[in-house]
Amino acid sequence: MILKATEKDIPTIQNLAKKSWQSAYETILEQEQIAYMLDLMYSESALKTHFDNPNYQYHLIKEGEDLLGFIGFEYHNEPETTKLHRIYLLKESQGKGWGKKALDFVKSEAKKSGDNRLTLTVNKNNKARNFYESQGFKVYGEAVFDIGKGYVMDDFLMELFLD
């Protein structure tokens, strides 16, 4: 089940991010960069800023009482576009269809808001790219984002047009 998260869920999102990022990025990024990015993107103040933005949505993925992961997306500034910022699942939850369910949920929410395009960025070495391509996303560009302390995010820009 996918449930809307609220500000009270910040510690839960932080915990899920820490656990899921370890498996997602351990072979791609140095531990120091993972720690820096988690602090940058999932600090209490960063998450509160997201929750204060009515266009930014967080949802928790649960099965029974077990938390499996989370979704973060934003009805974006670009016309008719929703930006998928994150789908992260715990390692033990991967390969069970939850990524597709999460993506289908985001597609549905984007359509409800009147958007017809989903965009995302994915690290060039992240195997998640294969998942997104299997779901119809196409690479439309590349970008390097300076995130401070000498670190960059070297990403593919991907998009999916919704029917």
N, C-alpha and C positions, 0 to 999 in steps of 0.2 A: 504494500500500500504506500502511497505517496501523500505525505501530509505537509501542509504549509508550516514553515518554521516561523518562529517569532524571536524577538530579541532575547527572550529567556533561554533560547536554544543555542546561544553563542558558545557556551562551553562544550556542548555536544558537537557542534560543527567543528570547533577547534580540535577536539579529540579525534573525530573522524578524519579530518584533514591530515593530521599528523600521522595517523596509522596508514591511510590510503596513499599518501605521498611517498612514504618509505618504499612501498612496493612499486609504485608507478615510476619513480625517478632514481632509485638506488643505482641503476646501471647507466644512467644518463648524466646525472649531475653529482658533483661532490657534496658530501654531507654538509659542509659549511654553507654551500649555496642553498641546499634544501632548507636548512635551519633559517637562513636569512629570508628566503622567500616566504616561508610559513609565517614568520614574524611580520613581514611586510604586508602580506595579503590576508592574514587571519588573526591579526591582533584584535583585541576587543574594540579599539577605536576604529579600525578599518571596517570591521563587521557592523558596528553601530552606524557608520556612515552609509553602508549598504541598506540597512534596515530603515534608515531615515529617508531613503529615496523610494518613493512609491512605485517607480518603474523597475526596481530591482527586487527579485523574488528568490527566496530560498525555500527549499522543500527537503524534507527528510524521507529517506527510503527505509521502510520497515517491513519486516516479515514477522508476524506475531508480535512478540515483545522485542525482537532483535533489530537493532539498528544496523543497516547494511551499507548506507552511504548517504550522499546528499547531492542536490542539484542547485546551481545558482545561475540565473539568467536575468536578462534586462531587456525591457522594451526600449530599444535603442534610439539614439538621435537620428540615425539614418532612416529615411522614409521607409515605412512598411517592413522594418527589419527588427528581429529579435536577436540579441547576441547571447549565445550560450557561453557562459563564462566557465562553468564547471559541472561535470558529472564525475564524481569520485565514489568508487565502491571499495569496500574492504576486500583484500585479496581473496579471502575465502568466499566472497559473494560473487566473484567474477565468473563468467562463463555459464551463468544460470538464467540469462535472459533479462536481468535487471537493467543493464545498460540500454537495451532496446526499449524496455518499458519506460525508462526515464526519458529517453529521447522522444518517444511517442507522446509522452505527457507534455514535454516542452513544445512539440509541434502543435498539439491541440491548444495549448495556452496561447501560443503565438497567433494561431488562426482566430481564436476568440477575440483577440485584441485588434484584429484586422491586419495583422502582418502576414506577408507571403514569402518572407525570406528569413532563413536562419544563417547566422555567421558564427564562426568560432576561430580561435587560434589554437594550434597544437604544435608542441615541440617537434622539430624535424626528426628527432630520433625516438619519438614516443610511438609505441605500437598501437596506441589508440587511433592513430591516423587510419590504420587498416579498418578498424571498426567503423569510423565515420564514413570512409569510402564505401564500405559494404552497405551503408544505410543511404547512399546516394549523394553524399557530399563530394564536392569537387574543389581542388586547389585552384584558387584564382590569384594567388600572389604569395610573396614571402616578405617577412619583416624581421628586423632585429630591433628589439626594444631594450634600451639601457635602463636597468632597474636599480642602479646605484652600486656602490662598493666594488666597482669593477666587474659586476655581473651583467649579463645580457640574457634575454630570452630570444632564441633564434627559432622562429616559428614559421609554419605554413599558415596562410589565411585560407579558410575553407568556407564554402557556402552551399546552401541547399534551398532550392525554390520549392515552396509548398504548393500542392495542387489546390 
